[in-house]
């Protein structure tokens, strides 16, 4: 074979061969992209949600007391219209 020119044909041929080699399936049919068992699962509720469901006023009072405690520790007044 007598190749003339700057060898661009060989370079393009090598690139085409490399790109075809990259098309092989090494994993299987399809990799697991998204964990659908976790995405479609029912949301986990925090522990205090059951207490708030039983007695919303008590949960609100506990949150207000915690807010006052944090505000006192920070030395700030409660926010207006809170």
C-alpha positions as a Markdown table, in Angstrom:
| # | Residue | x | y | z |
|---|---|---|---|---|
| 1 | Unk | 0.0 | 0.0 | 0.0 |
| 2 | Unk | 1.2 | 3.4 | -0.9 |
| 3 | Unk | -0.1 | 6.1 | 1.4 |
| 4 | Unk | 0.4 | 9.7 | 0.4 |
| 5 | Unk | -0.3 | 12.8 | 2.4 |
| 6 | Unk | 0.1 | 13.7 | 6.0 |
| 7 | Unk | -1.4 | 10.5 | 7.5 |
| 8 | Unk | -4.8 | 12.0 | 8.4 |
| 9 | Unk | -6.5 | 9.0 | 6.9 |
| 10 | Unk | -4.8 | 6.7 | 9.4 |
| 11 | Unk | -5.7 | 9.1 | 12.3 |
| 12 | Unk | -9.3 | 9.2 | 11.3 |
| 13 | Unk | -9.4 | 5.4 | 10.8 |
| 14 | Unk | -7.9 | 4.9 | 14.3 |
| 15 | Unk | -10.4 | 7.3 | 15.8 |
| 16 | Unk | -13.3 | 5.6 | 14.1 |
| 17 | Unk | -12.1 | 2.2 | 15.4 |
| 18 | Unk | -11.7 | 3.6 | 18.9 |
| 19 | Unk | -15.2 | 5.0 | 18.9 |
| 20 | Unk | -16.7 | 1.7 | 17.7 |
| 21 | Unk | -14.8 | -0.1 | 20.4 |
| 22 | Unk | -16.4 | 2.2 | 23.0 |
| 23 | Unk | -19.9 | 1.2 | 21.9 |
| 24 | Unk | -19.5 | -2.2 | 23.6 |
| 25 | Unk | -21.9 | -3.1 | 26.5 |
| 26 | Unk | -19.8 | -4.0 | 29.5 |
| 27 | Unk | -22.5 | -3.7 | 32.2 |
| 28 | Unk | -25.4 | -5.7 | 30.9 |
| 29 | Unk | -28.7 | -4.6 | 29.4 |
| 30 | Unk | -29.1 | -1.3 | 31.3 |
| 31 | Unk | -27.3 | 0.0 | 34.4 |
| 32 | Unk | -29.5 | 1.0 | 37.4 |
| 33 | Unk | -29.5 | 4.7 | 36.9 |
| 34 | Unk | -32.0 | 5.7 | 39.5 |
| 35 | Unk | -32.9 | 3.7 | 42.6 |
| 36 | Unk | -36.6 | 3.5 | 41.9 |
| 37 | Unk | -37.3 | 1.4 | 45.0 |
| 38 | Unk | -36.2 | 4.4 | 47.1 |
| 39 | Unk | -37.7 | 7.1 | 44.9 |
| 40 | Unk | -41.2 | 5.5 | 44.9 |
| 41 | Unk | -41.1 | 4.4 | 48.6 |
| 42 | Unk | -43.5 | 6.1 | 51.1 |
| 43 | Unk | -41.8 | 9.0 | 52.8 |
| 44 | Unk | -40.5 | 8.4 | 56.3 |
| 45 | Unk | -42.1 | 10.7 | 58.8 |
| 46 | Unk | -40.0 | 12.1 | 61.7 |
| 47 | Unk | -40.6 | 10.9 | 65.2 |
| 48 | Unk | -42.3 | 14.1 | 66.4 |
| 49 | Unk | -44.9 | 13.9 | 63.5 |
| 50 | Unk | -47.0 | 11.4 | 65.4 |
| 51 | Unk | -47.1 | 13.7 | 68.5 |
| 52 | Unk | -48.1 | 16.6 | 66.3 |
| 53 | Unk | -50.9 | 14.5 | 64.7 |
| 54 | Unk | -52.3 | 13.6 | 68.1 |
| 55 | Unk | -52.1 | 17.0 | 69.7 |
| 56 | Unk | -51.2 | 19.9 | 67.4 |
| 57 | Unk | -51.6 | 22.5 | 70.1 |
| 58 | Unk | -49.0 | 20.8 | 72.3 |
| 59 | Unk | -46.6 | 20.5 | 69.5 |
| 60 | Unk | -47.1 | 24.2 | 68.6 |
| 61 | Unk | -46.5 | 25.2 | 72.3 |
| 62 | Unk | -43.4 | 23.1 | 72.4 |
| 63 | Unk | -42.1 | 24.8 | 69.3 |
| 64 | Unk | -42.9 | 28.2 | 70.6 |
| 65 | Unk | -41.1 | 27.5 | 73.9 |
| 66 | Unk | -38.0 | 26.2 | 72.0 |
| 67 | Unk | -38.1 | 29.4 | 69.9 |
| 68 | Unk | -38.2 | 31.6 | 73.0 |
| 69 | Unk | -35.4 | 29.7 | 74.5 |
| 70 | Unk | -33.2 | 30.1 | 71.4 |
| 71 | Unk | -34.1 | 33.8 | 71.1 |
| 72 | Unk | -33.2 | 34.4 | 74.8 |
| 73 | Unk | -29.9 | 32.5 | 74.3 |
| 74 | Unk | -29.1 | 34.7 | 71.2 |
| 75 | Unk | -30.2 | 37.9 | 73.0 |
| 76 | Unk | -32.7 | 38.8 | 70.2 |
| 77 | Unk | -36.3 | 39.9 | 70.5 |
| 78 | Unk | -38.9 | 37.7 | 68.8 |
| 79 | Unk | -39.7 | 38.6 | 65.1 |
| 80 | Unk | -42.6 | 40.9 | 64.6 |
| 81 | Unk | -45.7 | 39.2 | 63.2 |
| 82 | Unk | -44.3 | 35.7 | 64.0 |
